[in-house]
């Protein structure tokens, strides 16, 4: 699947308490059509998005021009700043997704969240992050570490670690890119990976010096 198609699924479209086994998701990769399940839900949110992937800088996938000759491996952190689904607050929810583009995802959910936040995310994932949700080989509550400075961000889970640093532009100011063709990539600021590793049952990789970014996602449905 092309990244531009994969990205559309993320903004277009239940989590087990601890781990959802692969068998429960056979035949439901990111390209599978959305399936209605119960009444339509009303939702909206604003989220901070942080990602490193294996693509060169800048990642052409984010411009709708995916590379065709090599795989895209990535890990994305999504932190919901505000929002609601059917009146339930989404503020403070955090989860990360490690993915092999078009092949599989692994969804890691911050285990420090409240029961109400887990329940709200359980409702939100299928409708707002359908590609990630349907492609998930596992959805797991894990310990997550998130550390920020003015120019760096580091986040880690048991299987994946990302450290990125701000790329300076003219006069040392951040490099900002406007109006990218996806609601997940607004207020886009360019970073580069310092460390991007994954050691899981599906794949293992280590990258440095590849694309990274932080952005804002505004979505509703």
TIDREN-719454 format. One record per residue: residue in one letter; y, z, x of N, C-alpha, C, O, CB in turn. Coordinates in steps of 0.05 Angstrom, whole numbers, plus 5000, padded with zeros to 4 digits. Glycine has a CB too. Layout:
N
AYZXYZXYZXYZXYZX ...
This chain:
221
X497650005017500050005000502550005017502650145038500050244981 X504549845010507049845024508550105019508450214997508749605016 X510050195040511550445037513550435014513950635000512950515062 X514850195010516850194988515550234961516650364944518249924988 X512950134958511550184933510650474931510850594910509149994930 X509750574954508850854955511251044948510951234933507850924983 X513650974959515951144954516751144925517651344914518251054971 X516550914911517150894883515451094867516451214848516850614872 X512951114875511151294860511951584863511551744845508251254870 X513251644886513951924891516052024871515952254862514951964919 X517951844864520151924846519651834818521251904801522751814856 X517551694812517151584786515351764769515951814746515951314787 X513551824777511851934757513052184746511852314728509151984769 X491453964753493254184759492354314784490054334793493454394736 X494754394795494054504821492054734818492554914802496454594837 X489754724832487954944832489155184846490955144862485254874845 X488355424839489655664851489655664882491655754893488255904842 X487555564894487555564923487155284934488855174947485455754934 X484755164929484154904941482954724919481254814904482154924964 X483854474918482654274900480954104917481953974935484854114885 X478254084912476553924930476953634926477953534906473653994924 X476153474947476453194947475153064923476252874912475453074972 X472853154915471353034894472853014868472352834852468853174889 X474653204863476153194838478152974837479252914816477653464835 X478752834860480752634861479652354868481252174874482852704881 X477052314868475952054874476951844855477051894830472852064874 X477751614866478751404848481551434839482551294822477051374825 X483051634850485751684842487651684866488951884871485951954827 X487651464881489451444904492251404895492751384871488551214922 X494151374914496951344907497551104889499551104875498651334931 X495850894890496450654874495350664846495750484830495350414888 X493850884840492750904813494950934792496951064798490851144811 X494750814768496850834748497151114738495151274738496250644725 X499551184730500051454718498451484693498051294678503051494712 X497451724688495951784664497351994648498052204658493051874671 X497651944623498952134605497152374601494752334597499752004578 X498252604602496652844597498353044582499853194594495652974624 X498053044556499653234539502353124533502952894538499853494552 X504053294521506753214513508553144537508153254559508053424496 X510452964532512352894553514053134561514953294543514252664543 X514453174587515953404596518753314605519153104616514553534620 X520753484600523453444609523953594635523353834636525553524587 X524853454655525253574681527553454696528253224692522653554697 X528653604715530653504733530853694757530253934754533453474719 X531653594780531853774803533553644825534053394825529153844814 X534453814843535653724868534053854890533554094890538753804870 X533153694910531453794931532453704958533653494961528553704927 X531953874978532353795006529653675016527553795012533154045024 X529853445029527553305039527753285070529853205080527253025026 X525653355084525553335113522953205121520753285110525953615127 X523053005138520552865145520652765173522752675183520052635126 X518252765186517752605210515352435205513452505191517352795235 X515452195216513252005213512751875240514051935260513751795191 X510851695240509951555265511551305271511151175291507051495264 X513451235253515050995257517151025278518051245284516250905230 X518050795289520250795308522850865293522950855269520550525322 X524950935309527550995298529350745297529450605317528951225315 X530650685274530250815249527850715234526950485240532850785231 X526750865217524350785202524950565183526450605163523051025187 X523950325188524550095170523450135142524350005123523549835183 X521350305140520250345113522350455094522350385070517850545115 X524150625104526150745087528250555078529850615060527450975101 X528350315090530150105082528749895065529949685059531349975107 X526249945057524749755041523449535058522649335046526449635021 X523149575084522049375102519749505118520049545142524149265121 X517549565106515449705120514149535141513849295138513249805100 X513349665163511849525184509049465174507849625159511749685210 X507949235182505349155172503049185191500749175184505548865163 X503749235217501649215237500749485248499249495267502649055260 X501749715237500749965246500950175224502550145206502350055271 X499350385225499350585204501850755205503150785225496850765206 X502450875182504651065180503451335174502351385153506750975158 X503751525193502951795190505451965187507351945203501151895214 X505552145167507952305164507352575153505152635142509852155145 X509352755155509353015142512053065131514053065145508453235163 X512153115105514653145090514853425078512953525066514952935068 X517053565083517653825071519553775048521653645051518854025092 X518953895025520653875001521354154992519554314985519253704978 X523954214991524954474983526754434959528954314961526454615006 X525954534936527454504912529754704911529354944911525654534887 X532154604910534554774910535154884882535755114878536954624921 X534854704862535454774835533954584817533054374826538554774829 X533654654791532354484772530754634752530554874753530654284787 X529554484734527854604713525854394703526254154705529654704690 X523654504692521754334677521054484652519954704653519254274694 X521754364629521454494603522654774603521554954590518454514596 X524954804616526355054616525555254638526955454642526055184590 X523355204651522455374673523955304699524055064706519355354677 X524955504713526455444737524755334760522455424763527855704747 X525855144775524555034798525755124824524855064846524654734797 X527955284823529355374846527555534865526155714856531855534839 X527655474891526155634910523355534916521955644933526055904902 X522455334902519755224906519755054932521554904937518855054882 X517755094948517454934973514554844976512655004972518355104997 X514254594984511554494991511854275012514054155015510054394966 X509654205025509653995045507353805040505353885028509554115074 X507753555048505653355044505253215070507053095081506353155021 X502753225081502053065104500552815093498852845075500253225124 X501252575103500052335091499452125112500652105133501952225071 X497451965105496851705118497551505097496151475077493851685128 X499751355101500851195081498851005067497450845081503151025092 X498751025041496950855026494050935026492350815013497150585035 X493351155041490551235044490051505031488251535014489751245073 X491551715039491051975028493452155033495252095050488552105041 X493552375019495552585024494052855024491952885013497752585002 X495453055037494553325036496953495029498953495043493253415064 X496853635007499153784996498854075003496754204996499353744965 X500854185016500854465025503154615010505454535012501254485056 X502354824996504254964979504755244991502955394997503054994950 X507355314993508155565004506955804988507555834965511255595004 X505255955002503856174988505556414982504556614970501456255003 X508156414990509856644985511256614958512756794950511856665007 X510756394944512156354918511056544897508856654900511856064909 X512556574875511656744853509756594835509456354837514056844837 X508456744817506556614798508056414780506956204774505256834780 X510556484772512056294755512756044771512755824759514656434746 X513356064797513955824813511455654816511555404814515055904840 X509155774821506655624822506155474796505455234797504255804828 X506555604774506055474748508055244743507155034733506355684725 X510555274751512555064748511854824765512054594757515355164754 X511054874790510254654808507854514798507554264801509854754836 X505954664787503554544776504254334754502954124752501754764763 X506354394738507254204718508853974730508653744720508954344697 X510354024751512153824762510753614779511453374777514253964779 X508753684795507553494814506653234801507253024811505353634828 X505153244779504152994768506352814757505952564756502153054746 X508552924748510552754735512852674754513952464750511752904712 X513352834774515652764792514652664820516152524834517353004796 X512252734828511152664854508352544849506352624862511052904873 X508152344831505552244823503952124846501552154846505952034802 X505251974864503751854886502452064904500152044911505551684902 X504052264911502952484928500652634913498652694924505152684935 X501152684887499252834871496552694868494452804872500352904844 X496752434861494252284856492752224881490252194881494852034841 X494252204904492852144929491852394943490752364965494752004947 X492152624932491552874946488552914950487052924930492753114931 X487752944974484953024980484653324979482453434976484152925007 X486853464983486853754979489653844971491653724979485953895006 X489854044954492354184947491754474952490154594938493254124917 X493154594971492454854981494855034985496954944995490954815008 X494555284977496555484982496255585011494055685018496455714962 X498355565027498155635055500655795063502655795050497755385073 X500455925086502756055099504455835111503455675127501856265120 X506955825105508855625115511055765131512055975122509955455093 X511755655154514055755169516155535170515555305176513155835199 X518655615164520955425165523155555181524155775174521855355136 X524055425202526055535220528255325224527655095231524855625247 X530755395221533055215223535055315243535555555246534355165196 X536355125257538755175272540754955264540154795246538355175304 X543054945276545054745269544054465276545054275263547654795284 X542254435294541354165303538354125303537453905310542454115331 X536854325295533954295295532654405269533854565255532754435319 X530354315264528754415242525854415251524854225262529054255216 X524454635245521554655251520154775227521054975216521054835276 X518054645218516454745197513454705204512754505216517154615169 X511854895196509054885203507255005182508055185168508655025230 X504854905181502654995165500255015183500354925206502154815139 X497955115174495655135192494754875204493854865227493355255177 X495054645189494054395199496254205210495654025226492554245178 X498754255203500954065210503354225221504054435211501753895186 X504654105241507054215252509153995257508453785267506554375278 X511654055249513853865255516154015267516954225258514753715228 X517153905289519753995300521453745304520653555317519354155327 X523853755293525653525295528453615305529153845301525853375268 X529853425317532553495326534453275317533753045315532653525357 X536953355312539053175304539652965325539853035349541553335296 X539852715317540752505335543752485334544852425313539352235328 X545152525356548052505356549052215355547852045367549252645381 X551152175339552451915338555051915353555352055373552851835309 X556951755344559551725357560951995358561052135338561251515343 X561952075381563352325385561552565379562552785372565852335368 X558952525381557052745376556552815347555153005341558052985390 X557752665329557452725300554752615291553552435303559752595284 X553652735269551052635258551252345250553352245242550252815234 X548952215252548651935242547851945213545752045206546551775259 X549651855195549151865166548751585155550151395163551552005152 X546851555138546251295126546551325096545251495084543451185134 X548151145083548651175054547250955039546750735048551651155049 X546651025013545650834993542950705000542550464994547750614990 X541150855012538450755016537150714989537850854970536850945034 X535250524987534150444961531950634949529950534940533050174963 X532450884950530551074938532051344933533551434950528151124958 X531551464910532951714904532251944922533652144923532451794875 X530051924937529252134955530752124982530552314997526252124960 X532251904987533451865013536451865012537751715027532451605025 X537652014994540552024992541652235012540252425019541452094963 X544252205020545452385040543752395065543252615076545952665028 X542752165073540752145094542052195122544152075128539451865094 X540852365138541752435164539552375184537252465180542852725166 X540052235206538052155224537252375244538952495256538951905240 X534652415246533552605266531352445282530752215276532252855252 X530352575302528052475316525952695320526652935321528852355344 X523452625321521352825324521352925353521552775372518652705317 X520953185356520353315381517353365382516053305403521953575385 X516353465361513453515357512653425329513953515310512653815363 X510653265326509553205300506553185304505552975313510752935288 X505153395295502253395299500853455273501853575255501553615320 X498353355271496653425249493753435261492853265275496753205226 X492453655254489653695262488053775237487754015232489453915284 X487153575222485653625198483053475197482453335216487353555174 X481553515176478953385174479153085170477252935176477353505151 X481452985160481752695155482652545180481852315184483652655133 X484352665196485452535219486752745237487352965230487552325211 X487252655262488752815281490752635295490152405302486852955303 X493252735298495252575312497352755325497752985318496552375293 X498652635345500952765359503052555365502452355378499952915385 X505552605356507752425362510152575372510452815366508452265336 X511852435386514352545395516252305400515452095409514052715421 X518852345393520752125396520751925374521951705377520251995422 X519351985352519151795330521151875308522752065311516251795318 X521151725286523151765266523052035252520852145247523051555245 X525352145247525652385230528152365214530052225221525652645248 X528252505192530652505176530752755158528752885153530852255159 X533252815149533653005127535252865106537052705112534953265137 X534652915081536052785059536152965035535053185035534752515053 X537352865014537453004988536152824967536652584966540353084980 X534452944951533152804929534252914902534053154897530052824930 X535252734886536152804859534552644839534652394840539252764855 X533052774821531252634803531052774777531653014775528452594816 X530352624756530052734729528152554713527752324720532752774715 X527052664692525352504675524852634648523452524631522652464689 
